[in-house]
Amino acid sequence: MRSLCSQKNTRRNSRGRSGSRALGCDTLRGVELHVVDHPLVAHKLTLLRDRTTKSPLFRELADELVTLLAYEATRTVRVEPHEVDTPIGRAIGVRLTTPRPMVVPILRAGLGMLGGMTRLLPTAEVGFVGMARNEETLQPVTYAERLPADLSGRQCYVLDPMLATGGSLGGTIRFLVDRGADHITAICILAAPEGIDHVRMVTEDLQVPFHLVLAAVDERLNERGYIVPGLGDAGDRLYGLAD
């Protein structure tokens, strides 16, 4: 199956011009990076950034935005030919292959992305990884994990709104690869260059295809490890403050 980058190039070549750009692509030593460039993505992201956006609307916007990102992220989902009977005759289409894809939100903020993802992949299985950042060391601490022991031959989609230092996402990727996952796509709303660099370092020697789909790449991290300009703490804005 063609990569998202090659698919985009094919679409451009067939039109002679790109129109409104669907996707920006880069390959960074083991990381295939996709920044979705679409007016609705930009519009919803702007509302998410707004400090006056309250939690109920924030959750709704995040859900809608993830569905748009997931549409692009699942272009490489594995399918097989499948025939069905229509009211008129026989049609040849496709269906998702077995084993089913695995969707893995990183708790807690990743839960706010789960509905938007499973709307497109309702038959996917869902696993969970709970990681919290030590605010002094900025390193991730795993406090929960619910994944199948054997992920051999599975495509996995990891959900994490903010790719800041990259520790949580990098740790989750290693969990999945250690259990046999052979294709991983991470969907994040925002990323900092430092987080992308960390994930690149983690994935460059894993020999597993890794795609990173984003709504935007921001400027940098601040001294507290938050993305600038970012949108604040995604978990707190989704669900309220947590001690």
N, C-alpha and C positions, 0 to 999 in steps of 0.2 A: 504494500500500500504506500502511496506517495506521502512524503512529509507535508506538513502544513505549508512550509515555505514553497515547495514545488507546486502545490495546488494553487497557491496565490499567484505564482508566476504564470501558471497555465491560464488562470482566469484573466490576467492582464493581457497576455498575448492574444487570447481569443477576442478581446474587445478592441485591442489596439491602444487602450489606455485604461487606467485603473478605476476611473469614476471616483466614488468615495471609497477610500482605502479600507479594506476589510481587516487587514492584519499586517502588523510589522513583525519581521522575523530576523533572528540572528542566531548563529551557532557559536557558543562559547565553550569550547573544549569539553564536550560531554553534555552540555546543557543547550537544548534547542529552545530559544527564548521567543515568545510570541506576545507582542503587545497589541491588544485589540483596539483598533482605531475606528470607532463608530460614533456618530452623533449621540445616540441614545446612551451608550456607555459613558461618554463624557458628561452628558446631562445628569445622569443618576449619580455619578461619582462626585460631581460638584455639590449636589444636595447632601450627599453623605459627609463631605468635608465640612459643611456649614455647621458651626458650633450650636446654632439655634435649632437644629433638627432633633426632635425628641425621639426617645427610644422606639415607640410604636411605628413611626414613619421610617426611622432608621432601619428597623428590621424588615419592613416591607420593601424598601429600596434595595437593601442588600440581597434579598431573595430574588428580586427582579434582575438585578445586575449579574448575579451568579448564573442565572438561566442564560443570559446573553453570552457570558464567558464560556459556560459549559457547552453551548452550541458549537463554538469553535474548538474547544478542547477535545470534543468527542469525534472529530473528523477522522481520527485514526482508530476508533473503536472497531474491534474485530467483528466481522459479519460473515455469513455464509449464504449461498443461494437457498431460496425457499419458495415453493409453489403454493398458491392458494386458489380457491375457487371463488370468483366474483359472481354476482348475480347474472352476468352475461357469459362468462367463460373462464378459462384458466389464465392466471397471471404468474409471472416469475418475478419474485422480489428477493429480499434478503431478511435475515433475522440475526440477532446477536448470537455469537457462538457460545458454546459451553467449554470451560467454566465461565460463569457470569462475571462481569466486572465487579471489582470491590471498591467501594467508596469509603474513604477514611477521613472524617473530620478530626482535626486536632482540637481537643477540648481546651477552653470552653467556647472560644469565639468561633471555632469552625462549625459549631452546631448551627449558627446563624446562616450558614451557607448550604446546609444539608437539603432543605426543602427545594431550593432552586436547582440543585443537582439531580435529586431523585425525580423531579418532575420530568426530566428528559430521559432518565434511566430508571424507570420504576421497578424493573426486575433485578437491579443490582443488589448485591449484598452490602451491608454496612458494618464496618469495624470502627473501633474507636481507639485513639491514643490520647492520653491526658498528659500534658506537659505544662509546667509553670516556669517562668523565668525567675531566677534568683536576682533580685534587683541590685545586689551588691556586686556579684560577679558577672551578671548578664548571661550566665550559662543556664541551659534548660535542665529541669529536674523532672523525671518521669514519675507520675503518681498513679497512673492507671493505664491499662492496656487490655483491649479485648479484640484480638485478631485470631483468625484460624492459624493453627500450628503449621499448616502446609499451604503455601500460596503458589505452588509450582504452576507455571503456565498462566498466571492471572495478570490481567491488566488492572492497575490500581490508580485511583484518582484521589489525591490528597487535597483536603480543603483547609486553608489557613488564610484568614483575611489579610494579615500583615506579615510580609517577609522583611523583618527588620534586621536583627543580627544573623538570622538564618539557623540558629541553633535548634529550634524545635522542628523545623522542616527537615534539616539535615539528619537529626536523630530518627525521625519517623521514616525517612527514606532507608536508612540502615536497617531498621526493624523489618521493613517490607522485603528488602533484598535478601536479608539473612533467612527469611522464610520462603524464598523461592520466587518472588514476583519477578516477572521478566520484562515489564514495561510499566513505567510510572509517569503520570502526569500530575503536576501540582497546579492548582488554581488558586491564585491570590488576587486580592483587590489591588493592593499597593505593594511596591517593593522598593527598598533602598539599594543602591549599588553595592554596599557592604554585604547585604544579605545574599545578593546574587553571586557575589564573589565566593562567599562561604559555601553556598550550595554547589557551585562549580567545583570547588576543591573537594567536597565530599563525594561528588558523583564521578569525577574524572577517571577513577580507577575501578569503578564497579562493574563495567561491561554490561550495563543495563540501559536501554534507551530512556532518557529522561527529558520530558517536555515541561516547560514552565509557561503558563498562560496568565497574563496580567492585564489589568485595566490601565495601569500607568506605572512608570518608574519615577520616583521622586528624587529630590536633590541629595539627601544624605541622612545620617543618623545624628542626633544630638548627643550630649554627654550622658544622658540617661538611657540611651539606646532606643529612643523613639524616632519614627520617621518624620522628616521635615520636608514640606509642610504637613503631610500626612492628614489624618483625621482624628487623632487622639487614640485612646485605648479602645480598640474595636469591641472587646468583651464588655467593658463598662458601658459603652454606648448602646450595645445590644441589650444588655440584661441588668444594667445598674452597677453600682460600685461593689467591689468584692474586697474583703479584708485579706 
